[in-house]
């Protein structure tokens, strides 16, 4: 018989924070896809200008994401340690198969077309990497009987292989943004996993030394242009145009914003590219102002801090490392997405968690926090009791 206290340990605070972020996202998507106004419209006409197609689809993504979260919660998170290798190679196979059946969007062959929907395997690769690295770093330290600790060089080399295989496949698509998220997860988890700092500094040094070669041989011309645009904002490029319009939208929102029922905004007039996906943050700030942007950042901060608390209370290292990996995933997306809209990070196709429109990353995010909630629910050793 399941312990009745298991459900009581469910962190409702995390769920409420996620719900708040999703609500901001629905507002942003609705505003981004509004039809332009001519002025003088009645309240009902203004309400009728909202195109609810994408809002409804996002609600479907969120609802199905909740189902996936529940499915993740049904099993003890330790069971995912047993199937980590299987999940990892399934993702690798999907990434390889993209070269045969993948569709190209935004210059990257990263999606499978499934009827009216698309699926991006590289998003699920983030989860596979987190679980595999958690399994590798925890090793056999969580076993009751004392065992000899694995040498750190072996942990580092194995971790490089774990991340390196999907990383190469993602770069080949090419998807530089997702590759950077993989790298952030790798370094954060190794640091928290107790790998000595000189190992990490050595890896950073090797990456810095290889950067010029990778820039000219691996990055596409478009990706090189995005880095140049970040270094030199005066260049007349598409990326600088996107960032300029994004920063204009953020600034025009001022403190309280123009309001979601106001007249034409930059997104409605098609001046702001990808307003419901990659550049949804400036859409929201233009409508809700600094207050709206600050509220979103605050919700993200609280979500990460609450997750860190779950990690610290985890009953074993495997669970703790999973939560750390999820936090690294979220931080990478938040900093890159908001940073690129403000001109302090290169433009990449990185969505804002729970807010940007899209199914694959919504599902990935819901599964990720299903793992976080799972670790929190089972932070005590007594999960089952005999009758």
Protein Blocks (a to p, Z undefined) as FASTA:
>chain_A
ZZfklmmmpcfklmmmmmmmmmmmmmmmmmmmpccdebhiafklmmmmpcfklmmmmmmm
mmmmmmmmmmmmmpcfklmmmmmmmmmmmmmmmmmmmmmmpcceehiafbccehjbccdf
klmmmmmmmmmmmmmmnmmmlpmbdcddddfklmmmmmmmmmmmmmmmmmmmpcfklmmm
mmmmmmmmmmmnopafklmmmmmmmmmmmmmmmmmmmpcfklmmmmmmmmmmmbccfklm
mmmmmmmmmmmnmmnonbjkbccdfklnopaghkllmmmmmmmmmmnommlmmmmmmmmm
mmmmmmmmmmmmpcbfklmmmmmmmmmmmmmmmmmmmmmmnopaccddddcehkagcfkl
mmmmmmmmmmmmmmmmmmpfblbdcZZ
